[in-house]
Amino acid sequence: MTRRADPDRIRPGLPRAVENAARQAMATSTAPGLAVALVHHGRVVWAAGYGVADQVTRQPVTAATRFQAASLSKPVTAWGVLRLVEQGRIGLDEPVLGHLRRWHPSPSPFDTDAITVRRLLSHTAGLSVHGYDGQQPDRPLTAIEISLSGETGGSFPVELLEAPGGRWLYSGGGYSLLELLVEELTGRLFADYMQAEVLQPLGMTASSFGWQRTAATAFPHNAAGGRIPDFAFAEQAAAGLVSTAPDLARFLAAALPGAEGEPPGRGVLSPAGVRLALTAAPATGGRWGLGYGLGRLAGGDRLAYHEGANRGWRAGLALLPDRRAGIVVLANGDSGTAPIDAVVQQWVPLATPSPKHTRLRTVALGILTVAVVALGLAACRARQPNPPHKERWRGFFSGRSSNAGAPKQVLDRRDLGVYQQAMERLGRSPSKLSP
């Protein structure tokens, strides 16, 4: 089912090309379903669904189908946190731990007062826990401080592995800390705060950070296309958002000037706050803002992006601020990365028209990989820092994400060495990992 709005505002041929790419990719993929939405001139202009939401019932995916958005939760969370900064509830570079009563990290040789909102949002706080597995929702989700303490079964505590501000280390644990911070500052549950302060104001009416299966929610599937159980997340800020492609496209559009003159931020953030989020933060090597990965295409266009993977789900979003354009692609299968790649590859050159169209079409994937490659290592569910920035993966939202949730996966020898060094500095044994 396809939904379109204002076709005169979108580049001729772009929806058809994206739709063709989606259909072709789905024809050879075991991912059951895919949903796509496009942003053009600062507004959602087109959305579509392909395949099925459930391999058992064969219910079709539509533009209104809900998916777990996995780590796309993080840029949305960033808006909620930055809103508190703009309201003066906490400073961007103010020590965070002084605001917390329900949890504190274990003793560390590093300066815990250097853990700030800016560093947490940009993955430069030196914290552990790359991602999360989730839990089956047949029992109540644990409080976020329980997760931070590593008491949720099979997980590890969030700890300070390196001096904050030293370098970029992707940490879902850092966003769990932000989740607790929001609750401590506001006195509200994180999901309730985000619903009232971010999702509803942006018109994301089908979205929530609290897991609830509805008739419009797709089912997760494994790489072979078989349906698997639901998994929910206490770590909502890092991985818990449930949304639709059009709703996430509304979030992308809110970072741009609107078609009717609406300012970036749409009242949730100021235009300056949006610019801050889309500007490279210190110690990231220019590749990460506050909640977004950053890069540039060959023609010079700025790129902001995020990708995500929970068990049975894959997701990606990309924003081209200079073109006032964006794309969201969601899949309900572990094999969803390939169709997501195919759709984005088709979109990039059409969204960035230039005499280099043909060249862009063939190299866009590699260009974007330079920006997203550091998210390629799957979670080991341990306290390891992230691997160094590498270029060994190919594909737009390629590799495995921080929430891939495979407990038997291990780091390769080079990454294990990085982890061992960090843990030895803390006097701990990395015995749970092997090369």
PETA-V38199 format. One record per residue. PSI is psi in degrees with one decimal (999 if undefined). OMEGA is omega in degrees with one decimal (999 if undefined). Layout:
psi:PSI omega:OMEGA
psi:PSI omega:OMEGA
This chain:
psi:132.0 omega:-177.0
psi:140.2 omega:176.2
psi:131.4 omega:-179.6
psi:153.0 omega:175.4
psi:139.1 omega:175.1
psi:63.4 omega:-177.9
psi:-22.5 omega:179.3
psi:-14.9 omega:-177.7
psi:-6.1 omega:-177.1
psi:146.9 omega:-177.0
psi:128.9 omega:-178.7
psi:134.6 omega:176.9
psi:-14.2 omega:-176.6
psi:-50.0 omega:178.4
psi:-40.2 omega:-179.4
psi:-41.6 omega:-180.0
psi:-42.0 omega:178.1
psi:-42.1 omega:179.3
psi:-42.5 omega:177.7
psi:-41.9 omega:178.8
psi:-40.3 omega:179.8
psi:-45.7 omega:-178.5
psi:-42.3 omega:-179.8
psi:-42.2 omega:-179.6
psi:-39.9 omega:-179.7
psi:-27.6 omega:-179.5
psi:-24.1 omega:-177.7
psi:11.4 omega:-177.0
psi:149.6 omega:173.2
psi:-3.5 omega:174.4
psi:126.6 omega:-175.3
psi:-38.7 omega:-172.7
psi:160.8 omega:-177.0
psi:141.3 omega:173.7
psi:140.4 omega:-175.5
psi:143.0 omega:172.9
psi:143.4 omega:-178.3
psi:143.4 omega:173.5
psi:134.5 omega:178.4
psi:132.4 omega:-178.2
psi:38.0 omega:173.0
psi:20.4 omega:176.7
psi:157.4 omega:176.9
psi:123.1 omega:-174.2
psi:-13.6 omega:-174.8
psi:142.1 omega:175.8
psi:151.4 omega:-177.7
psi:158.2 omega:174.5
psi:148.3 omega:-177.6
psi:148.8 omega:177.6
psi:-154.6 omega:-174.2
psi:149.5 omega:177.3
psi:-19.5 omega:-176.2
psi:120.1 omega:-179.8
psi:-21.6 omega:-177.7
psi:-51.4 omega:-177.1
psi:-14.4 omega:-177.0
psi:25.4 omega:174.3
psi:128.1 omega:-175.2
psi:151.2 omega:169.6
psi:134.9 omega:173.4
psi:177.8 omega:176.8
psi:-20.9 omega:-177.8
psi:2.1 omega:-179.5
psi:136.6 omega:180.0
psi:139.2 omega:179.5
psi:154.0 omega:163.5
psi:130.5 omega:-177.5
psi:-4.8 omega:176.1
psi:-129.7 omega:-175.1
psi:-3.1 omega:168.2
psi:-11.4 omega:172.2
psi:-32.2 omega:-170.3
psi:-48.4 omega:177.6
psi:-31.9 omega:176.2
psi:-44.3 omega:175.1
psi:-40.6 omega:-179.0
psi:-38.3 omega:178.2
psi:-41.1 omega:179.1
psi:-39.8 omega:179.2
psi:-44.2 omega:179.7
psi:-28.2 omega:175.3
psi:-40.2 omega:176.5
psi:-36.7 omega:176.5
psi:-46.3 omega:-179.1
psi:-25.4 omega:177.2
psi:-2.7 omega:178.9
psi:15.9 omega:-179.3
psi:-24.7 omega:176.6
psi:149.0 omega:178.0
psi:150.8 omega:-179.1
psi:-33.6 omega:-178.7
psi:23.4 omega:178.6
psi:141.2 omega:175.5
psi:133.5 omega:-174.6
psi:-38.6 omega:-169.0
psi:-24.9 omega:178.5
psi:-16.5 omega:178.9
psi:-2.8 omega:-173.5
psi:136.0 omega:176.4
psi:-27.8 omega:-170.6
psi:-11.8 omega:-178.4
psi:144.7 omega:170.1
psi:149.0 omega:179.9
psi:162.4 omega:177.0
psi:159.7 omega:-179.7
psi:142.9 omega:-175.5
psi:148.5 omega:174.7
psi:-6.6 omega:-178.0
psi:164.0 omega:-175.2
psi:103.9 omega:-179.8
psi:-21.7 omega:176.9
psi:-12.1 omega:178.4
psi:0.7 omega:174.2
psi:112.1 omega:-175.8
psi:167.8 omega:177.2
psi:-46.3 omega:-178.8
psi:-44.6 omega:-177.8
psi:-35.8 omega:176.4
psi:-44.5 omega:-178.7
psi:-29.5 omega:-176.4
psi:9.5 omega:178.5
psi:38.4 omega:176.8
psi:19.9 omega:-178.3
psi:-4.1 omega:178.0
psi:20.0 omega:-175.0
psi:159.1 omega:-178.1
psi:-173.0 omega:178.1
psi:95.1 omega:-178.9
psi:-47.2 omega:-177.3
psi:-172.9 omega:-171.0
psi:153.8 omega:178.3
psi:-28.8 omega:-172.4
psi:175.1 omega:179.0
psi:151.2 omega:178.1
psi:135.3 omega:-170.3
psi:36.9 omega:175.2
psi:1.6 omega:175.3
psi:156.1 omega:-177.1
psi:143.8 omega:175.7
psi:145.2 omega:178.8
psi:158.3 omega:173.3
psi:152.2 omega:-173.6
psi:-28.8 omega:178.6
psi:-26.3 omega:176.0
psi:-42.0 omega:175.8
psi:-45.0 omega:179.9
psi:-31.3 omega:179.1
psi:-4.7 omega:178.5
psi:29.1 omega:-175.3
psi:26.2 omega:-176.5
psi:6.7 omega:177.7
psi:104.4 omega:178.4
psi:-2.9 omega:-180.0
psi:178.0 omega:-178.6
psi:154.5 omega:179.2
psi:153.4 omega:173.4
psi:124.7 omega:-176.8
psi:160.9 omega:177.5
psi:109.0 omega:-177.3
psi:-33.2 omega:-176.3
psi:167.5 omega:178.6
psi:127.3 omega:177.6
psi:141.7 omega:178.8
psi:3.4 omega:-177.3
psi:-44.9 omega:-179.7
psi:174.5 omega:-179.0
psi:119.5 omega:175.1
psi:106.1 omega:-176.1
psi:128.6 omega:-175.6
psi:106.9 omega:168.6
psi:-30.9 omega:176.9
psi:-34.5 omega:176.9
psi:-35.8 omega:178.4
psi:-27.9 omega:172.0
psi:-37.4 omega:175.3
psi:-40.0 omega:176.4
psi:-36.2 omega:176.8
psi:-46.7 omega:177.1
psi:-41.7 omega:179.6
psi:-44.9 omega:179.0
psi:-44.5 omega:-178.9
psi:-39.2 omega:-179.7
psi:-39.4 omega:-178.0
psi:-34.1 omega:-173.1
psi:-20.0 omega:-174.7
psi:17.3 omega:-178.9
psi:156.0 omega:172.3
psi:143.5 omega:-177.6
psi:-46.7 omega:-177.9
psi:-38.8 omega:179.5
psi:-42.6 omega:178.3
psi:-48.5 omega:-177.8
psi:-36.4 omega:179.0
psi:-45.8 omega:-174.8
psi:-34.0 omega:-170.5
psi:-19.0 omega:-177.2
psi:-57.6 omega:-172.5
psi:-51.0 omega:-179.1
psi:-47.2 omega:178.5
psi:-29.6 omega:179.8
psi:2.8 omega:179.1
psi:20.9 omega:-180.0
psi:66.0 omega:-169.7
psi:-18.5 omega:179.4
psi:6.5 omega:-172.4
psi:152.9 omega:174.4
psi:156.1 omega:174.2
psi:-9.2 omega:175.4
psi:129.1 omega:-177.6
psi:127.6 omega:172.5
psi:119.5 omega:178.3
psi:128.3 omega:175.9
psi:173.4 omega:179.2
psi:-22.6 omega:-178.2
psi:0.8 omega:-176.4
psi:129.3 omega:176.6
psi:168.2 omega:175.0
psi:147.4 omega:176.8
psi:152.0 omega:-178.9
psi:150.4 omega:178.6
psi:-176.3 omega:-175.0
psi:-22.8 omega:177.8
psi:-3.5 omega:179.4
psi:8.2 omega:179.1
psi:142.4 omega:-178.9
psi:139.2 omega:179.2
psi:166.9 omega:-179.1
psi:158.6 omega:172.4
psi:149.1 omega:170.4
psi:133.3 omega:179.6
psi:167.0 omega:-170.9
psi:123.4 omega:166.3
psi:-27.6 omega:-179.2
psi:67.2 omega:-171.8
psi:-38.1 omega:-178.3
psi:-32.9 omega:-177.8
psi:-33.9 omega:-167.7
psi:6.3 omega:-167.6
psi:-3.8 omega:-175.6
psi:134.3 omega:170.7
psi:129.8 omega:-170.9
psi:179.1 omega:174.3
psi:163.0 omega:177.4
psi:-45.2 omega:178.3
psi:-36.8 omega:179.0
psi:-44.7 omega:177.9
psi:-29.9 omega:173.8
psi:-34.5 omega:174.6
psi:-38.5 omega:176.1
psi:-45.0 omega:176.8
psi:-46.2 omega:-177.2
psi:-31.6 omega:-178.4
psi:-18.2 omega:177.7
psi:-2.8 omega:-174.9
psi:157.3 omega:168.8
psi:135.2 omega:-177.0
psi:165.3 omega:-179.1
psi:-26.4 omega:-179.9
psi:22.1 omega:178.1
psi:9.1 omega:178.9
psi:138.9 omega:-177.6
psi:153.3 omega:171.6
psi:140.3 omega:-178.1
psi:-26.4 omega:175.8
psi:32.5 omega:177.6
psi:-15.5 omega:175.4
psi:-46.9 omega:171.4
psi:159.5 omega:170.9
psi:159.5 omega:173.7
psi:-35.7 omega:178.0
psi:-36.5 omega:177.9
psi:-38.0 omega:177.0
psi:-44.0 omega:178.5
psi:-39.7 omega:178.8
psi:-44.3 omega:-179.5
psi:-32.9 omega:-176.5
psi:14.3 omega:178.1
psi:138.3 omega:-178.4
psi:132.2 omega:178.8
psi:157.8 omega:177.3
psi:147.7 omega:175.3
psi:10.7 omega:178.2
psi:1.5 omega:-176.9
psi:24.0 omega:178.9
psi:6.5 omega:-171.8
psi:4.3 omega:-179.0
psi:133.0 omega:174.4
psi:-142.7 omega:178.6
psi:88.5 omega:-178.6
psi:-13.7 omega:-176.6
psi:143.6 omega:163.2
psi:150.6 omega:-175.2
psi:151.3 omega:175.4
psi:-173.3 omega:175.5
psi:144.5 omega:174.2
psi:172.1 omega:-176.1
psi:-34.5 omega:-179.3
psi:0.3 omega:177.9
psi:-7.4 omega:-179.7
psi:135.1 omega:175.3
psi:143.0 omega:178.6
psi:133.0 omega:167.3
psi:141.3 omega:-172.0
psi:166.9 omega:162.4
psi:151.8 omega:174.3
psi:166.9 omega:-179.1
psi:156.3 omega:175.4
psi:116.2 omega:163.9
psi:170.3 omega:178.7
psi:117.4 omega:178.6
psi:4.5 omega:-176.7
psi:146.0 omega:171.8
psi:149.8 omega:-175.5
psi:153.4 omega:174.6
psi:145.9 omega:171.4
psi:149.1 omega:177.9
psi:141.3 omega:-177.8
psi:132.6 omega:174.7
psi:89.6 omega:-173.5
psi:-36.7 omega:-177.9
psi:-23.2 omega:179.5
psi:-5.7 omega:-175.4
psi:43.3 omega:-175.4
psi:157.2 omega:178.4
psi:169.0 omega:179.9
psi:145.0 omega:173.7
psi:134.2 omega:176.2
psi:128.6 omega:-177.8
psi:141.8 omega:179.0
psi:148.7 omega:-179.4
psi:49.7 omega:177.7
psi:151.4 omega:178.4
psi:-19.0 omega:177.4
psi:18.2 omega:-176.3
psi:-9.5 omega:-177.5
psi:-43.9 omega:-176.5
psi:-48.3 omega:177.1
psi:-33.3 omega:175.6
psi:-45.8 omega:176.8
psi:-47.2 omega:-175.0
psi:-41.3 omega:-179.5
psi:-44.5 omega:-178.2
psi:-38.1 omega:177.1
psi:-40.1 omega:-179.9
psi:-36.0 omega:-176.1
psi:-41.5 omega:-171.4
psi:-53.9 omega:-176.5
psi:-28.9 omega:178.6
psi:-27.7 omega:177.8
psi:-12.6 omega:-179.6
psi:64.5 omega:-175.0
psi:134.9 omega:178.1
psi:170.0 omega:175.5
psi:-11.5 omega:-177.4
psi:20.5 omega:-176.2
psi:-52.2 omega:-173.9
psi:-44.0 omega:179.8
psi:-41.7 omega:179.5
psi:-38.3 omega:-178.1
psi:-35.0 omega:-175.8
psi:-23.0 omega:-176.3
psi:-4.7 omega:-175.2
psi:-37.5 omega:-177.9
psi:-45.9 omega:-179.1
psi:-36.5 omega:179.5
psi:-47.1 omega:-178.1
psi:-28.5 omega:179.5
psi:-36.3 omega:178.7
psi:-33.2 omega:-179.9
psi:-38.1 omega:-170.0
psi:-2.6 omega:-169.9
psi:-29.9 omega:-174.9
psi:-13.4 omega:176.9
psi:6.6 omega:-172.0
psi:-19.5 omega:-176.7
psi:128.9 omega:179.6
psi:156.6 omega:179.0
psi:137.7 omega:172.0
psi:4.8 omega:-179.3
psi:37.3 omega:-179.4
psi:-168.0 omega:-174.4
psi:21.9 omega:-172.2
psi:147.9 omega:167.3
psi:169.1 omega:178.0
psi:158.0 omega:176.6
psi:161.8 omega:174.9
psi:160.6 omega:178.3
psi:119.2 omega:-175.8
psi:165.9 omega:179.4
psi:42.3 omega:-175.5
psi:-6.4 omega:177.9
psi:155.4 omega:175.0
psi:143.9 omega:-178.5
psi:156.0 omega:-174.5
psi:-77.9 omega:174.0
psi:69.5 omega:-169.0
psi:172.5 omega:-179.3
psi:-167.9 omega:-179.4
psi:149.1 omega:-173.0
psi:-177.8 omega:-176.8
psi:-17.4 omega:-176.4
psi:28.1 omega:-176.7
psi:-25.7 omega:169.4
psi:49.2 omega:177.4
psi:100.2 omega:-170.3
psi:-19.7 omega:-176.8
psi:-1.4 omega:-178.9
psi:148.0 omega:180.0
psi:164.8 omega:176.1
psi:155.7 omega:172.2
psi:176.4 omega:-171.7
psi:-38.5 omega:-178.7
psi:-43.1 omega:-179.7
psi:-37.3 omega:178.4
psi:-37.5 omega:178.4
psi:-41.8 omega:177.3
psi:-45.8 omega:-179.4
psi:-46.7 omega:-178.4
psi:-41.3 omega:180.0
psi:-42.9 omega:-179.2
psi:-43.3 omega:-177.7
psi:-34.2 omega:177.8
psi:-35.9 omega:176.9
psi:-29.7 omega:-179.8
psi:-0.8 omega:-179.2
psi:28.1 omega:-178.5
psi:157.9 omega:-178.7
psi:127.6 omega:177.7
psi:44.3 omega:-171.2
psi:-16.5 omega:-177.4
psi:-6.1 omega:-179.6
psi:151.4 omega:174.8
psi:153.2 omega:-176.8
psi:999 omega:999
